[in-house]
Amino acid sequence: MVPTRMALLVILYWVIALPFRVGVGFAWFLGLMIDLLQGSIIGQHSLTYVIIAYTCAVFYKRLRMYHPWQQGFFVCILVSVNQLVDFWVDHYVGYAEPTLMIFMPAVMTGLLWPWSFVVLRSVRRMYVIR
């Protein structure tokens, strides 16, 4: 499950940093690749990644004004939506049981956002990606 949140962090950063180059299509494609690699239901991660990428694309100007630790709160909310939709799909299929621990990855991802933001921004500046 860890690669799904890492991929989600990368999508979030690039949609906020370069919204006209990386968007919903990239999120959909990456979600399909995650579905294929994990053997989950085709479209499960694509659905959540598209919802989150669209939300970030709509609010990217506002998100850029915030400090990375403030963005981490928004990232925590978006990853909570991701976890909730994934749980609903898994529960419908019969793979998951209800528990509040499904939101723990969202909290951890929100806490890791400032560091991932700094690392991805340095990669963007090192390779002069515009």
N, C-alpha and C positions, 0 to 999 in steps of 0.2 A: 503493500500500500504506500510505501514511502515514495516511489517514483511518481505516483499520481500527484502528490503534493509538491514535489520538486518541479514537475512539469507545470503545475498550476502557478507556482511562484514565477517561473520564467514567462509564462503567458501574461500574468499580471504586470510584470515589469515592462515587457516590450509593448504591451497595449498602452500603458501609461506613457512610456518614453517616446514611442514612434507609432501613434495611433493610425496614421495613414498608410503605413507599410505592413504592420502586423495587426490583424484584427480578428473578426469572427471566423473567417475562412481558415486562418492558421490554427485557431483554437479547435475548430471542428476536425481538421486533419490530425492534429496532435491527439485529440481525444479518441479518434478511431485507431490510431497507432497504439495508444495505451490499452484500448479494449482488446485489440488483437494480441498484444504482448501478454496481457494478464489472463486472457481467456474469459473475460467477463461478457456480459450481454452486449452485443454490438449496438453502439449508440448511447450507452449509459454514461460514459465519461464525456462523450461528445456533447450530449445534451447539457450537462452541467458546465462544461468549459465554454460553450457558446453563450449560455446565460450570463456567466461571469465576465466573459470578454465583452459582451454587449454592454453590460452595466459599467464596466471600466471605460469603454469607448465613449459612453454618454457623459461620464463624470470626469474625464481625464484632465480637463482644465482645472477643475477644483482640486483634484488629487495632487496635482503638481505644486500647488501652493502650500501644501502641508509639509511638515517635517516628516522624515521617514518613520519616526516612532508614532506619529499621529496617523500616518498611512497604515501602519500596522494594525490599528484598531479597525479600519475599514477592511483590510485584508482578512482579519479575523472574522468579521461578519460574512464576507464573501465565501470564505472557506467553510463557515458554518452552513451556509446555503448549499454548498457542494456536498458536504457530509450528509445533510438532511435529505437531499434528493437521492444520493447514492443509497442511503439507508432505506428510503421508501421503495426504491426499485428492488434492493436485495430482500427486503421484508416481504414484498409482494411475491417474489419468486420463492421465498422460503429459506433464504440463506442467513438472515439476521434476526436477532431478538432485540426488543426495545431495551435500551440502556442510555444513560446520560454520558457514558464514556465516548460516544460517537463525536462529541464536541471537543474532546481533548486535543486531537490533531489541529483543530482550528485555533485553539489557544496557543499551541506550540508554533504553528506557522505564523501567527501574528507576532509572536515574540522574535522569531527568526527573520522577519521581514527587513528590519533595518540593516542587518548584516548582508543579507542577500541583495538588497538594494545597492549597497556600497560596492559589493563585488561585481554585480552586473553593470553598474555605471562605469566602473573602472575598465571593464572589458569593452564597453561601448566606446569609451574615450581612447583606449589603447588602439583599437582597430578603426577608429574614426568612422563609426557607423552613424549615418544621418538619414 
